[in-house]
Amino acid sequence: MRILLLSCNTGNTDNTGNCVAQLLANELGVTVIAPNIKLYVYPDGKYTVGRKNQGKMKEFTSRKVGKYSEVYY
């Protein structure tokens, strides 16, 4: 299953480490696709990431390991 998250900056990992999209992917165990900067949605249903489409949609997969998300070494 894949989730397309159309919400501004939810794929931005530049300043925050784990972003909303990564946390959602971890929690649900699915792939999440989200914009790394501001998202512009137009009346015709089209959208761009950044006013001049300079951003991108990033893909996040679950990093969950084991039953309770522990990391085993």
Backbone hydrogen bonds, N-H to C=O, Kabsch-Sander energy under -0.5 kcal/mol:
donor,donor_aa,acceptor,acceptor_aa,energy
3,I,31,T,-2.5
5,L,3,I,-0.7
5,L,33,I,-3.3
6,L,4,L,-0.8
7,S,5,L,-1.2
9,N,37,I,-1.6
10,T,7,S,-1.6
11,G,35,P,-2.9
12,N,9,N,-1.6
13,T,11,G,-0.8
17,G,13,T,-1.1
18,N,16,T,-0.9
21,A,10,T,-2.5
23,L,19,C,-2.4
24,L,20,V,-2.5
25,A,21,A,-2.3
26,N,22,Q,-2.5
27,E,23,L,-2.4
28,L,24,L,-2.6
29,G,25,A,-1.9
30,V,25,A,-0.8
31,T,1,M,-1.8
32,V,60,F,-2.8
33,I,3,I,-3.0
34,A,58,K,-2.3
36,N,56,K,-1.9
40,Y,48,T,-2.9
41,V,39,L,-0.5
42,Y,46,K,-3.0
45,G,42,Y,-2.7
48,T,40,Y,-2.2
50,G,38,K,-2.5
50,G,48,T,-0.9
53,N,50,G,-2.0
55,G,49,V,-2.8
58,K,34,A,-3.3
58,K,56,K,-0.6
60,F,32,V,-3.0
69,S,66,G,-0.8
72,Y,70,E,-0.6
